[in-house]
Amino acid sequence: MLLIPAALSLALFARLLTLHPTAAGRVYAAYGAIYVSVALVWLRVVDGVPLTLRDLVGAVVLAGMGILMSGAQRG
């Protein structure tokens, strides 16, 4: 029963993503980067688990998001 609202939420998110006036890929990359950063902060602050090297290497997603979001606009 929990999968039904989760699937509906995901479908709604995907639909709203298509309505955004800029490139949906950039918006989705920004969303993913925020998700990763919040997950790492939660892991460290709330769960009290020290971050490993793999966690920190995974945070490279944030740099990728920055590059995507600041990319040159097509003219």
Backbone hydrogen bonds, N-H to C=O, Kabsch-Sander energy under -0.5 kcal/mol:
donor,donor_aa,acceptor,acceptor_aa,energy
4,I,1,M,-0.6
6,A,2,L,-1.3
7,A,3,L,-2.7
8,L,4,I,-2.4
9,S,5,P,-2.5
10,L,6,A,-2.2
11,A,7,A,-2.4
12,L,8,L,-2.4
13,F,9,S,-2.5
14,A,10,L,-2.5
15,R,11,A,-2.2
16,L,12,L,-2.7
17,L,13,F,-2.2
18,T,14,A,-1.3
19,L,15,R,-0.6
19,L,16,L,-0.8
20,H,17,L,-1.0
26,R,23,A,-0.6
27,V,23,A,-1.6
28,Y,24,A,-2.7
29,A,25,G,-2.1
30,A,26,R,-2.2
31,Y,27,V,-2.3
32,G,28,Y,-2.5
33,A,29,A,-2.3
34,I,30,A,-2.2
35,Y,31,Y,-2.3
36,V,32,G,-2.5
37,S,33,A,-2.4
38,V,34,I,-2.6
39,A,35,Y,-2.3
40,L,36,V,-2.2
41,V,37,S,-2.2
42,W,38,V,-2.7
43,L,39,A,-2.4
44,R,40,L,-2.0
45,V,41,V,-3.3
46,V,41,V,-0.5
46,V,42,W,-1.2
47,D,42,W,-2.2
49,V,43,L,-2.3
56,L,52,T,-2.1
57,V,53,L,-2.6
58,G,54,R,-2.1
59,A,55,D,-0.9
60,V,57,V,-1.8
61,V,58,G,-1.6
62,L,59,A,-2.0
63,A,59,A,-0.6
64,G,60,V,-2.0
65,M,61,V,-2.4
66,G,62,L,-2.0
67,I,63,A,-2.0
68,L,64,G,-2.5
69,M,65,M,-2.9
70,S,66,G,-1.6
71,G,68,L,-1.0
